[in-house]
Amino acid sequence: MDIESFREYCLSLPGTTEGMKWEHLCFMIEEKIYVIIAIDEGNSFSIKCNPDEFEELAARDGIAQAYHMAKRQWIQIENLDVLNDKELKSRVADSRAMVLAKLPKKTQAKYA
C-alpha cells in the first residue's frame, strides 16, 4: 500500500483526524494517537497492538517494539509493505479500537 492510500484509509475511519507531532504524521481519534508514521524515515510506523499478540508480532520480520511507546502495547513496522493490505487495514482498525476503548463511555458512544 502506498502512503496516500494508507492516509485515505486512516481518514476513512470515523472520528479520525490527522496532525503532526514530533515531526511525524499522526492519525488520531479525539486527539489520541492510534498511528504515528515517520514519512521522512521510509514510512516506518507504530500502532497499538493487543499485548497478547505482542511476542508473535515482534518475532516477525520488519516488526519490533515501538520506541518511546508503552512496552508490549505498541509495535513499530518497518514500512507499509511489511503487512499485506488486508492485515494492515485490520491492524490499524484494531489500534483505533483499542485507543477508543480507553476513552470515556460518552465519547465512545459517539463512534458506536
C-alpha positions in Angstrom: 0.0 0.0 0.0 1.3 3.5 -0.8 1.3 6.3 1.7 -1.6 8.1 0.0 -3.8 5.0 0.1 -2.8 4.4 3.7 -3.7 8.0 4.6 -7.1 7.8 2.8 -7.8 4.6 4.7 -7.0 6.1 8.1 -9.1 9.2 7.4 -12.0 7.0 6.4 -12.3 5.6 9.9 -15.0 7.5 11.9 -13.7 10.4 14.0 -10.1 10.2 12.6 -8.1 13.4 12.4 -4.5 13.9 11.3 -1.8 16.1 12.6 1.9 16.4 13.1 3.6 15.6 16.4 7.4 15.2 16.9 7.9 15.7 13.2 5.7 12.6 12.4 2.3 12.3 10.8 -0.2 11.1 13.3 -3.7 9.7 12.9 -5.8 10.3 16.0 -9.3 9.8 17.5 -10.3 12.5 20.0 -6.6 13.8 19.9 -5.3 10.3 21.0 -2.8 8.8 18.6 -3.5 5.4 17.1 -1.0 5.6 14.2 2.2 7.5 14.1 4.2 7.4 10.9 7.7 8.6 10.1 7.3 9.8 6.5 10.9 11.0 6.3 12.2 7.7 7.5 10.9 5.2 4.9 7.3 5.3 6.2 8.0 3.3 9.3 5.0 3.5 11.6 3.8 2.5 15.0 0.4 1.2 16.0 -1.1 -0.1 19.2 -1.4 -3.9 19.5 -3.0 -6.4 21.8 -0.4 -7.3 24.4 -1.3 -11.0 24.0 -0.1 -10.8 20.3 3.0 -8.7 21.0 5.5 -11.6 21.1 4.1 -13.2 18.0 4.1 -9.8 16.1 7.6 -8.7 17.3 9.0 -12.0 16.1 8.1 -11.3 12.5 10.5 -9.7 10.1 10.1 -5.9 9.9 8.2 -5.6 13.2 9.6 -4.6 16.6 8.8 -2.9 19.9 7.9 0.7 19.1 10.5 3.2 20.5 9.2 5.6 23.2 5.8 3.9 23.4 4.2 1.7 26.0 6.2 -1.5 26.3 4.4 -4.6 24.8 1.5 -2.4 23.7 2.9 -0.7 20.6 4.7 -2.2 17.6 6.8 -0.4 15.0 6.5 -1.7 11.5 9.4 -1.1 9.1 7.3 0.2 6.2 3.9 -0.1 4.6 4.9 -3.3 2.6 5.6 -5.5 5.7 1.9 -6.4 6.0 -0.5 -7.1 3.2 -3.2 -4.6 2.6 -5.9 -6.6 4.4 -3.8 -7.2 7.5 -2.6 -3.6 7.5 -6.1 -2.3 7.5 -7.2 -4.7 10.2 -4.3 -3.8 12.5 -4.9 -0.1 12.0 -8.6 -0.5 12.8 -7.7 -2.6 15.9 -5.3 0.1 17.0 -8.0 2.7 16.7 -10.5 0.5 18.6 -8.0 -0.1 21.5 -7.4 3.7 21.8 -11.1 4.4 21.6 -11.8 1.8 24.3 -9.7 3.8 26.7 -11.8 7.0 26.2 -14.9 7.8 28.3 -18.1 5.9 27.6 -19.8 9.0 26.4 -17.0 9.6 23.9 -17.1 6.0 22.7 -20.8 6.2 22.1 -20.3 9.0 19.5 -18.5 6.4 17.3 -20.6 3.3 18.0 
